Amino acid sequence: MKYFLSVIGMVMIVEGLPYFAFPDQIKNFLTKISEIPSNQLRMMGFFLMLIGLGVLYIALKTNLLG
């Protein structure tokens, strides 16, 4: 549970940084995202999840990173 909460905390820090550092650019970015079709956003999210799973697998199950 400690590891899980640590990961959640780190994710919140990384997610919050752009809003803190660049609020005006984030507003512009979100306006542009609202113009992208939902299906395209869904596919982007799906592929990002697959990449994330791949990174986790490499980090936890292989000796590739040392």
mmCIF file of the N, C-alpha and C atoms, coordinates in Angstrom:
data_MODEL
# 
_entry.id   MODEL 
# 
loop_
_atom_site.group_PDB 
_atom_site.id 
_atom_site.type_symbol 
_atom_site.label_atom_id 
_atom_site.label_alt_id 
_atom_site.label_comp_id 
_atom_site.label_asym_id 
_atom_site.label_entity_id 
_atom_site.label_seq_id 
_atom_site.pdbx_PDB_ins_code 
_atom_site.Cartn_x 
_atom_site.Cartn_y 
_atom_site.Cartn_z 
_atom_site.occupancy 
_atom_site.B_iso_or_equiv 
_atom_site.pdbx_formal_charge 
_atom_site.auth_seq_id 
_atom_site.auth_comp_id 
_atom_site.auth_asym_id 
_atom_site.auth_atom_id 
_atom_site.pdbx_PDB_model_num 
ATOM 1   N N  . MET A 1 1  ? 0.826   -1.199 0.000   1.00 0.00 ? 1  MET A N  1 
ATOM 2   C CA . MET A 1 1  ? 0.000   0.000  0.000   1.00 0.00 ? 1  MET A CA 1 
ATOM 3   C C  . MET A 1 1  ? 0.873   1.267  0.000   1.00 0.00 ? 1  MET A C  1 
ATOM 4   N N  . LYS A 1 2  ? 1.999   1.197  0.723   1.00 0.00 ? 2  LYS A N  1 
ATOM 5   C CA . LYS A 1 2  ? 2.897   2.347  0.773   1.00 0.00 ? 2  LYS A CA 1 
ATOM 6   C C  . LYS A 1 2  ? 3.434   2.679  -0.619  1.00 0.00 ? 2  LYS A C  1 
ATOM 7   N N  . TYR A 1 3  ? 3.810   1.637  -1.372  1.00 0.00 ? 3  TYR A N  1 
ATOM 8   C CA . TYR A 1 3  ? 4.316   1.827  -2.735  1.00 0.00 ? 3  TYR A CA 1 
ATOM 9   C C  . TYR A 1 3  ? 3.235   2.432  -3.625  1.00 0.00 ? 3  TYR A C  1 
ATOM 10  N N  . PHE A 1 4  ? 2.011   1.916  -3.513  1.00 0.00 ? 4  PHE A N  1 
ATOM 11  C CA . PHE A 1 4  ? 0.895   2.410  -4.320  1.00 0.00 ? 4  PHE A CA 1 
ATOM 12  C C  . PHE A 1 4  ? 0.638   3.888  -4.044  1.00 0.00 ? 4  PHE A C  1 
ATOM 13  N N  . LEU A 1 5  ? 0.588   4.264  -2.778  1.00 0.00 ? 5  LEU A N  1 
ATOM 14  C CA . LEU A 1 5  ? 0.348   5.669  -2.434  1.00 0.00 ? 5  LEU A CA 1 
ATOM 15  C C  . LEU A 1 5  ? 1.508   6.560  -2.883  1.00 0.00 ? 5  LEU A C  1 
ATOM 16  N N  . SER A 1 6  ? 2.719   6.031  -2.839  1.00 0.00 ? 6  SER A N  1 
ATOM 17  C CA . SER A 1 6  ? 3.869   6.794  -3.335  1.00 0.00 ? 6  SER A CA 1 
ATOM 18  C C  . SER A 1 6  ? 3.741   7.059  -4.829  1.00 0.00 ? 6  SER A C  1 
ATOM 19  N N  . VAL A 1 7  ? 3.324   6.042  -5.569  1.00 0.00 ? 7  VAL A N  1 
ATOM 20  C CA . VAL A 1 7  ? 3.143   6.194  -7.013  1.00 0.00 ? 7  VAL A CA 1 
ATOM 21  C C  . VAL A 1 7  ? 2.035   7.200  -7.304  1.00 0.00 ? 7  VAL A C  1 
ATOM 22  N N  . ILE A 1 8  ? 0.922   7.104  -6.583  1.00 0.00 ? 8  ILE A N  1 
ATOM 23  C CA . ILE A 1 8  ? -0.184  8.058  -6.776  1.00 0.00 ? 8  ILE A CA 1 
ATOM 24  C C  . ILE A 1 8  ? 0.300   9.481  -6.492  1.00 0.00 ? 8  ILE A C  1 
ATOM 25  N N  . GLY A 1 9  ? 1.062   9.666  -5.437  1.00 0.00 ? 9  GLY A N  1 
ATOM 26  C CA . GLY A 1 9  ? 1.600   10.986 -5.117  1.00 0.00 ? 9  GLY A CA 1 
ATOM 27  C C  . GLY A 1 9  ? 2.504   11.520 -6.210  1.00 0.00 ? 9  GLY A C  1 
ATOM 28  N N  . MET A 1 10 ? 3.366   10.668 -6.749  1.00 0.00 ? 10 MET A N  1 
ATOM 29  C CA . MET A 1 10 ? 4.261   11.100 -7.829  1.00 0.00 ? 10 MET A CA 1 
ATOM 30  C C  . MET A 1 10 ? 3.477   11.461 -9.087  1.00 0.00 ? 10 MET A C  1 
ATOM 31  N N  . VAL A 1 11 ? 2.455   10.685 -9.393  1.00 0.00 ? 11 VAL A N  1 
ATOM 32  C CA . VAL A 1 11 ? 1.618   10.986 -10.560 1.00 0.00 ? 11 VAL A CA 1 
ATOM 33  C C  . VAL A 1 11 ? 0.935   12.337 -10.376 1.00 0.00 ? 11 VAL A C  1 
ATOM 34  N N  . MET A 1 12 ? 0.433   12.603 -9.174  1.00 0.00 ? 12 MET A N  1 
ATOM 35  C CA . MET A 1 12 ? -0.232  13.884 -8.921  1.00 0.00 ? 12 MET A CA 1 
ATOM 36  C C  . MET A 1 12 ? 0.741   15.053 -9.068  1.00 0.00 ? 12 MET A C  1 
ATOM 37  N N  . ILE A 1 13 ? 1.977   14.868 -8.625  1.00 0.00 ? 13 ILE A N  1 
ATOM 38  C CA . ILE A 1 13 ? 2.986   15.920 -8.781  1.00 0.00 ? 13 ILE A CA 1 
ATOM 39  C C  . ILE A 1 13 ? 3.254   16.179 -10.258 1.00 0.00 ? 13 ILE A C  1 
ATOM 40  N N  . VAL A 1 14 ? 3.472   15.114 -11.020 1.00 0.00 ? 14 VAL A N  1 
ATOM 41  C CA . VAL A 1 14 ? 3.765   15.261 -12.454 1.00 0.00 ? 14 VAL A CA 1 
ATOM 42  C C  . VAL A 1 14 ? 2.573   15.860 -13.191 1.00 0.00 ? 14 VAL A C  1 
ATOM 43  N N  . GLU A 1 15 ? 1.362   15.437 -12.840 1.00 0.00 ? 15 GLU A N  1 
ATOM 44  C CA . GLU A 1 15 ? 0.167   15.972 -13.499 1.00 0.00 ? 15 GLU A CA 1 
ATOM 45  C C  . GLU A 1 15 ? -0.073  17.437 -13.137 1.00 0.00 ? 15 GLU A C  1 
ATOM 46  N N  . GLY A 1 16 ? 0.283   17.842 -11.938 1.00 0.00 ? 16 GLY A N  1 
ATOM 47  C CA . GLY A 1 16 ? 0.040   19.209 -11.503 1.00 0.00 ? 16 GLY A CA 1 
ATOM 48  C C  . GLY A 1 16 ? 1.068   20.220 -11.979 1.00 0.00 ? 16 GLY A C  1 
ATOM 49  N N  . LEU A 1 17 ? 2.263   19.763 -12.308 1.00 0.00 ? 17 LEU A N  1 
ATOM 50  C CA . LEU A 1 17 ? 3.332   20.678 -12.716 1.00 0.00 ? 17 LEU A CA 1 
ATOM 51  C C  . LEU A 1 17 ? 2.969   21.584 -13.891 1.00 0.00 ? 17 LEU A C  1 
ATOM 52  N N  . PRO A 1 18 ? 2.430   21.057 -14.988 1.00 0.00 ? 18 PRO A N  1 
ATOM 53  C CA . PRO A 1 18 ? 2.110   21.957 -16.110 1.00 0.00 ? 18 PRO A CA 1 
ATOM 54  C C  . PRO A 1 18 ? 1.070   23.023 -15.752 1.00 0.00 ? 18 PRO A C  1 
ATOM 55  N N  . TYR A 1 19 ? 0.091   22.658 -14.934 1.00 0.00 ? 19 TYR A N  1 
ATOM 56  C CA . TYR A 1 19 ? -0.939  23.625 -14.547 1.00 0.00 ? 19 TYR A CA 1 
ATOM 57  C C  . TYR A 1 19 ? -0.349  24.729 -13.677 1.00 0.00 ? 19 TYR A C  1 
ATOM 58  N N  . PHE A 1 20 ? 0.619   24.376 -12.844 1.00 0.00 ? 20 PHE A N  1 
ATOM 59  C CA . PHE A 1 20 ? 1.275   25.359 -11.995 1.00 0.00 ? 20 PHE A CA 1 
ATOM 60  C C  . PHE A 1 20 ? 2.231   26.242 -12.797 1.00 0.00 ? 20 PHE A C  1 
ATOM 61  N N  . ALA A 1 21 ? 3.017   25.628 -13.669 1.00 0.00 ? 21 ALA A N  1 
ATOM 62  C CA . ALA A 1 21 ? 4.073   26.351 -14.373 1.00 0.00 ? 21 ALA A CA 1 
ATOM 63  C C  . ALA A 1 21 ? 3.580   27.115 -15.599 1.00 0.00 ? 21 ALA A C  1 
ATOM 64  N N  . PHE A 1 22 ? 2.590   26.563 -16.309 1.00 0.00 ? 22 PHE A N  1 
ATOM 65  C CA . PHE A 1 22 ? 2.159   27.154 -17.580 1.00 0.00 ? 22 PHE A CA 1 
ATOM 66  C C  . PHE A 1 22 ? 0.630   27.196 -17.696 1.00 0.00 ? 22 PHE A C  1 
ATOM 67  N N  . PRO A 1 23 ? -0.069  27.905 -16.822 1.00 0.00 ? 23 PRO A N  1 
ATOM 68  C CA . PRO A 1 23 ? -1.538  27.863 -16.854 1.00 0.00 ? 23 PRO A CA 1 
ATOM 69  C C  . PRO A 1 23 ? -2.149  28.395 -18.154 1.00 0.00 ? 23 PRO A C  1 
ATOM 70  N N  . ASP A 1 24 ? -1.587  29.446 -18.727 1.00 0.00 ? 24 ASP A N  1 
ATOM 71  C CA . ASP A 1 24 ? -2.158  30.000 -19.961 1.00 0.00 ? 24 ASP A CA 1 
ATOM 72  C C  . ASP A 1 24 ? -1.977  29.049 -21.142 1.00 0.00 ? 24 ASP A C  1 
ATOM 73  N N  . GLN A 1 25 ? -0.814  28.415 -21.230 1.00 0.00 ? 25 GLN A N  1 
ATOM 74  C CA . GLN A 1 25 ? -0.576  27.465 -22.314 1.00 0.00 ? 25 GLN A CA 1 
ATOM 75  C C  . GLN A 1 25 ? -1.468  26.234 -22.165 1.00 0.00 ? 25 GLN A C  1 
ATOM 76  N N  . ILE A 1 26 ? -1.735  25.829 -20.926 1.00 0.00 ? 26 ILE A N  1 
ATOM 77  C CA . ILE A 1 26 ? -2.628  24.685 -20.692 1.00 0.00 ? 26 ILE A CA 1 
ATOM 78  C C  . ILE A 1 26 ? -4.033  25.021 -21.174 1.00 0.00 ? 26 ILE A C  1 
ATOM 79  N N  . LYS A 1 27 ? -4.495  26.235 -20.932 1.00 0.00 ? 27 LYS A N  1 
ATOM 80  C CA . LYS A 1 27 ? -5.827  26.636 -21.412 1.00 0.00 ? 27 LYS A CA 1 
ATOM 81  C C  . LYS A 1 27 ? -5.893  26.550 -22.933 1.00 0.00 ? 27 LYS A C  1 
ATOM 82  N N  . ASN A 1 28 ? -4.856  27.041 -23.615 1.00 0.00 ? 28 ASN A N  1 
ATOM 83  C CA . ASN A 1 28 ? -4.822  26.964 -25.080 1.00 0.00 ? 28 ASN A CA 1 
ATOM 84  C C  . ASN A 1 28 ? -4.792  25.516 -25.549 1.00 0.00 ? 28 ASN A C  1 
ATOM 85  N N  . PHE A 1 29 ? -3.999  24.688 -24.879 1.00 0.00 ? 29 PHE A N  1 
ATOM 86  C CA . PHE A 1 29 ? -3.887  23.274 -25.225 1.00 0.00 ? 29 PHE A CA 1 
ATOM 87  C C  . PHE A 1 29 ? -5.232  22.563 -25.068 1.00 0.00 ? 29 PHE A C  1 
ATOM 88  N N  . LEU A 1 30 ? -5.932  22.845 -23.972 1.00 0.00 ? 30 LEU A N  1 
ATOM 89  C CA . LEU A 1 30 ? -7.227  22.198 -23.741 1.00 0.00 ? 30 LEU A CA 1 
ATOM 90  C C  . LEU A 1 30 ? -8.266  22.639 -24.768 1.00 0.00 ? 30 LEU A C  1 
ATOM 91  N N  . THR A 1 31 ? -8.180  23.889 -25.220 1.00 0.00 ? 31 THR A N  1 
ATOM 92  C CA . THR A 1 31 ? -9.080  24.359 -26.273 1.00 0.00 ? 31 THR A CA 1 
ATOM 93  C C  . THR A 1 31 ? -8.833  23.582 -27.559 1.00 0.00 ? 31 THR A C  1 
ATOM 94  N N  . LYS A 1 32 ? -7.562  23.359 -27.894 1.00 0.00 ? 32 LYS A N  1 
ATOM 95  C CA . LYS A 1 32 ? -7.230  22.603 -29.104 1.00 0.00 ? 32 LYS A CA 1 
ATOM 96  C C  . LYS A 1 32 ? -7.657  21.145 -28.977 1.00 0.00 ? 32 LYS A C  1 
ATOM 97  N N  . ILE A 1 33 ? -7.514  20.573 -27.799 1.00 0.00 ? 33 ILE A N  1 
ATOM 98  C CA . ILE A 1 33 ? -7.906  19.167 -27.595 1.00 0.00 ? 33 ILE A CA 1 
ATOM 99  C C  . ILE A 1 33 ? -9.411  19.002 -27.777 1.00 0.00 ? 33 ILE A C  1 
ATOM 100 N N  . SER A 1 34 ? -10.186 19.999 -27.387 1.00 0.00 ? 34 SER A N  1 
ATOM 101 C CA . SER A 1 34 ? -11.642 19.877 -27.512 1.00 0.00 ? 34 SER A CA 1 
ATOM 102 C C  . SER A 1 34 ? -12.083 19.798 -28.973 1.00 0.00 ? 34 SER A C  1 
ATOM 103 N N  . GLU A 1 35 ? -11.209 20.189 -29.894 1.00 0.00 ? 35 GLU A N  1 
ATOM 104 C CA . GLU A 1 35 ? -11.532 20.134 -31.323 1.00 0.00 ? 35 GLU A CA 1 
ATOM 105 C C  . GLU A 1 35 ? -11.202 18.781 -31.956 1.00 0.00 ? 35 GLU A C  1 
ATOM 106 N N  . ILE A 1 36 ? -10.453 17.930 -31.253 1.00 0.00 ? 36 ILE A N  1 
ATOM 107 C CA . ILE A 1 36 ? -10.074 16.613 -31.782 1.00 0.00 ? 36 ILE A CA 1 
ATOM 108 C C  . ILE A 1 36 ? -11.251 15.660 -31.596 1.00 0.00 ? 36 ILE A C  1 
ATOM 109 N N  . PRO A 1 37 ? -11.593 14.873 -32.614 1.00 0.00 ? 37 PRO A N  1 
ATOM 110 C CA . PRO A 1 37 ? -12.706 13.926 -32.492 1.00 0.00 ? 37 PRO A CA 1 
ATOM 111 C C  . PRO A 1 37 ? -12.479 12.924 -31.352 1.00 0.00 ? 37 PRO A C  1 
ATOM 112 N N  . SER A 1 38 ? -13.577 12.523 -30.710 1.00 0.00 ? 38 SER A N  1 
ATOM 113 C CA . SER A 1 38 ? -13.513 11.621 -29.561 1.00 0.00 ? 38 SER A CA 1 
ATOM 114 C C  . SER A 1 38 ? -12.833 10.299 -29.892 1.00 0.00 ? 38 SER A C  1 
ATOM 115 N N  . ASN A 1 39 ? -13.124 9.741  -31.062 1.00 0.00 ? 39 ASN A N  1 
ATOM 116 C CA . ASN A 1 39 ? -12.509 8.463  -31.424 1.00 0.00 ? 39 ASN A CA 1 
ATOM 117 C C  . ASN A 1 39 ? -10.989 8.574  -31.509 1.00 0.00 ? 39 ASN A C  1 
ATOM 118 N N  . GLN A 1 40 ? -10.509 9.690  -32.027 1.00 0.00 ? 40 GLN A N  1 
ATOM 119 C CA . GLN A 1 40 ? -9.066  9.889  -32.135 1.00 0.00 ? 40 GLN A CA 1 
ATOM 120 C C  . GLN A 1 40 ? -8.439  10.022 -30.743 1.00 0.00 ? 40 GLN A C  1 
ATOM 121 N N  . LEU A 1 41 ? -9.098  10.748 -29.848 1.00 0.00 ? 41 LEU A N  1 
ATOM 122 C CA . LEU A 1 41 ? -8.607  10.868 -28.474 1.00 0.00 ? 41 LEU A CA 1 
ATOM 123 C C  . LEU A 1 41 ? -8.596  9.511  -27.780 1.00 0.00 ? 41 LEU A C  1 
ATOM 124 N N  . ARG A 1 42 ? -9.636  8.716  -28.023 1.00 0.00 ? 42 ARG A N  1 
ATOM 125 C CA . ARG A 1 42 ? -9.724  7.389  -27.419 1.00 0.00 ? 42 ARG A CA 1 
ATOM 126 C C  . ARG A 1 42 ? -8.567  6.510  -27.886 1.00 0.00 ? 42 ARG A C  1 
ATOM 127 N N  . MET A 1 43 ? -8.264  6.553  -29.177 1.00 0.00 ? 43 MET A N  1 
ATOM 128 C CA . MET A 1 43 ? -7.158  5.756  -29.707 1.00 0.00 ? 43 MET A CA 1 
ATOM 129 C C  . MET A 1 43 ? -5.814  6.237  -29.153 1.00 0.00 ? 43 MET A C  1 
ATOM 130 N N  . MET A 1 44 ? -5.639  7.546  -29.024 1.00 0.00 ? 44 MET A N  1 
ATOM 131 C CA . MET A 1 44 ? -4.412  8.080  -28.442 1.00 0.00 ? 44 MET A CA 1 
ATOM 132 C C  . MET A 1 44 ? -4.254  7.590  -27.003 1.00 0.00 ? 44 MET A C  1 
ATOM 133 N N  . GLY A 1 45 ? -5.338  7.627  -26.241 1.00 0.00 ? 45 GLY A N  1 
ATOM 134 C CA . GLY A 1 45 ? -5.303  7.146  -24.863 1.00 0.00 ? 45 GLY A CA 1 
ATOM 135 C C  . GLY A 1 45 ? -4.977  5.669  -24.785 1.00 0.00 ? 45 GLY A C  1 
ATOM 136 N N  . PHE A 1 46 ? -5.560  4.885  -25.689 1.00 0.00 ? 46 PHE A N  1 
ATOM 137 C CA . PHE A 1 46 ? -5.313  3.447  -25.714 1.00 0.00 ? 46 PHE A CA 1 
ATOM 138 C C  . PHE A 1 46 ? -3.841  3.152  -25.982 1.00 0.00 ? 46 PHE A C  1 
ATOM 139 N N  . PHE A 1 47 ? -3.266  3.821  -26.983 1.00 0.00 ? 47 PHE A N  1 
ATOM 140 C CA . PHE A 1 47 ? -1.863  3.582  -27.307 1.00 0.00 ? 47 PHE A CA 1 
ATOM 141 C C  . PHE A 1 47 ? -0.928  4.075  -26.205 1.00 0.00 ? 47 PHE A C  1 
ATOM 142 N N  . LEU A 1 48 ? -1.287  5.172  -25.542 1.00 0.00 ? 48 LEU A N  1 
ATOM 143 C CA . LEU A 1 48 ? -0.478  5.629  -24.411 1.00 0.00 ? 48 LEU A CA 1 
ATOM 144 C C  . LEU A 1 48 ? -0.507  4.613  -23.276 1.00 0.00 ? 48 LEU A C  1 
ATOM 145 N N  . MET A 1 49 ? -1.672  3.990  -23.031 1.00 0.00 ? 49 MET A N  1 
ATOM 146 C CA . MET A 1 49 ? -1.751  2.946  -22.009 1.00 0.00 ? 49 MET A CA 1 
ATOM 147 C C  . MET A 1 49 ? -0.891  1.752  -22.388 1.00 0.00 ? 49 MET A C  1 
ATOM 148 N N  . LEU A 1 50 ? -0.913  1.360  -23.664 1.00 0.00 ? 50 LEU A N  1 
ATOM 149 C CA . LEU A 1 50 ? -0.076  0.239  -24.108 1.00 0.00 ? 50 LEU A CA 1 
ATOM 150 C C  . LEU A 1 50 ? 1.409   0.550  -23.928 1.00 0.00 ? 50 LEU A C  1 
ATOM 151 N N  . ILE A 1 51 ? 1.803   1.758  -24.274 1.00 0.00 ? 51 ILE A N  1 
ATOM 152 C CA . ILE A 1 51 ? 3.199   2.160  -24.098 1.00 0.00 ? 51 ILE A CA 1 
ATOM 153 C C  . ILE A 1 51 ? 3.562   2.141  -22.613 1.00 0.00 ? 51 ILE A C  1 
ATOM 154 N N  . GLY A 1 52 ? 2.668   2.644  -21.776 1.00 0.00 ? 52 GLY A N  1 
ATOM 155 C CA . GLY A 1 52 ? 2.907   2.624  -20.334 1.00 0.00 ? 52 GLY A CA 1 
ATOM 156 C C  . GLY A 1 52 ? 3.050   1.215  -19.793 1.00 0.00 ? 52 GLY A C  1 
ATOM 157 N N  . LEU A 1 53 ? 2.209   0.299  -20.265 1.00 0.00 ? 53 LEU A N  1 
ATOM 158 C CA . LEU A 1 53 ? 2.335   -1.097 -19.849 1.00 0.00 ? 53 LEU A CA 1 
ATOM 159 C C  . LEU A 1 53 ? 3.664   -1.684 -20.302 1.00 0.00 ? 53 LEU A C  1 
ATOM 160 N N  . GLY A 1 54 ? 4.084   -1.336 -21.507 1.00 0.00 ? 54 GLY A N  1 
ATOM 161 C CA . GLY A 1 54 ? 5.375   -1.805 -21.999 1.00 0.00 ? 54 GLY A CA 1 
ATOM 162 C C  . GLY A 1 54 ? 6.530   -1.288 -21.159 1.00 0.00 ? 54 GLY A C  1 
ATOM 163 N N  . VAL A 1 55 ? 6.481   -0.021 -20.803 1.00 0.00 ? 55 VAL A N  1 
ATOM 164 C CA . VAL A 1 55 ? 7.529   0.566  -19.961 1.00 0.00 ? 55 VAL A CA 1 
ATOM 165 C C  . VAL A 1 55 ? 7.555   -0.120 -18.598 1.00 0.00 ? 55 VAL A C  1 
ATOM 166 N N  . LEU A 1 56 ? 6.377   -0.340 -18.010 1.00 0.00 ? 56 LEU A N  1 
ATOM 167 C CA . LEU A 1 56 ? 6.314   -1.037 -16.723 1.00 0.00 ? 56 LEU A CA 1 
ATOM 168 C C  . LEU A 1 56 ? 6.887   -2.439 -16.821 1.00 0.00 ? 56 LEU A C  1 
ATOM 169 N N  . TYR A 1 57 ? 6.542   -3.145 -17.882 1.00 0.00 ? 57 TYR A N  1 
ATOM 170 C CA . TYR A 1 57 ? 7.057   -4.500 -18.060 1.00 0.00 ? 57 TYR A CA 1 
ATOM 171 C C  . TYR A 1 57 ? 8.582   -4.493 -18.144 1.00 0.00 ? 57 TYR A C  1 
ATOM 172 N N  . ILE A 1 58 ? 9.112   -3.589 -18.953 1.00 0.00 ? 58 ILE A N  1 
ATOM 173 C CA . ILE A 1 58 ? 10.569  -3.499 -19.103 1.00 0.00 ? 58 ILE A CA 1 
ATOM 174 C C  . ILE A 1 58 ? 11.226  -3.150 -17.768 1.00 0.00 ? 58 ILE A C  1 
ATOM 175 N N  . ALA A 1 59 ? 10.623  -2.222 -17.041 1.00 0.00 ? 59 ALA A N  1 
ATOM 176 C CA . ALA A 1 59 ? 11.213  -1.778 -15.780 1.00 0.00 ? 59 ALA A CA 1 
ATOM 177 C C  . ALA A 1 59 ? 11.156  -2.852 -14.701 1.00 0.00 ? 59 ALA A C  1 
ATOM 178 N N  . LEU A 1 60 ? 10.086  -3.639 -14.670 1.00 0.00 ? 60 LEU A N  1 
ATOM 179 C CA . LEU A 1 60 ? 9.893   -4.578 -13.569 1.00 0.00 ? 60 LEU A CA 1 
ATOM 180 C C  . LEU A 1 60 ? 10.297  -6.011 -13.874 1.00 0.00 ? 60 LEU A C  1 
ATOM 181 N N  . LYS A 1 61 ? 10.238  -6.433 -15.123 1.00 0.00 ? 61 LYS A N  1 
ATOM 182 C CA . LYS A 1 61 ? 10.424  -7.848 -15.442 1.00 0.00 ? 61 LYS A CA 1 
ATOM 183 C C  . LYS A 1 61 ? 11.712  -8.175 -16.185 1.00 0.00 ? 61 LYS A C  1 
ATOM 184 N N  . THR A 1 62 ? 12.444  -7.176 -16.620 1.00 0.00 ? 62 THR A N  1 
ATOM 185 C CA . THR A 1 62 ? 13.673  -7.457 -17.360 1.00 0.00 ? 62 THR A CA 1 
ATOM 186 C C  . THR A 1 62 ? 14.856  -6.800 -16.658 1.00 0.00 ? 62 THR A C  1 
ATOM 187 N N  . ASN A 1 63 ? 16.027  -7.162 -17.072 1.00 0.00 ? 63 ASN A N  1 
ATOM 188 C CA . ASN A 1 63 ? 17.252  -6.547 -16.549 1.00 0.00 ? 63 ASN A CA 1 
ATOM 189 C C  . ASN A 1 63 ? 17.796  -5.501 -17.509 1.00 0.00 ? 63 ASN A C  1 
ATOM 190 N N  . LEU A 1 64 ? 16.964  -5.052 -18.426 1.00 0.00 ? 64 LEU A N  1 
ATOM 191 C CA . LEU A 1 64 ? 17.394  -4.107 -19.446 1.00 0.00 ? 64 LEU A CA 1 
ATOM 192 C C  . LEU A 1 64 ? 17.861  -2.784 -18.843 1.00 0.00 ? 64 LEU A C  1 
ATOM 193 N N  . LEU A 1 65 ? 17.202  -2.350 -17.769 1.00 0.00 ? 65 LEU A N  1 
ATOM 194 C CA . LEU A 1 65 ? 17.535  -1.065 -17.155 1.00 0.00 ? 65 LEU A CA 1 
ATOM 195 C C  . LEU A 1 65 ? 18.553  -1.187 -16.029 1.00 0.00 ? 65 LEU A C  1 
ATOM 196 N N  . GLY A 1 66 ? 19.023  -2.370 -15.775 1.00 0.00 ? 66 GLY A N  1 
ATOM 197 C CA . GLY A 1 66 ? 20.071  -2.548 -14.765 1.00 0.00 ? 66 GLY A CA 1 
ATOM 198 C C  . GLY A 1 66 ? 19.617  -3.094 -13.515 1.00 0.00 ? 66 GLY A C  1 
# 
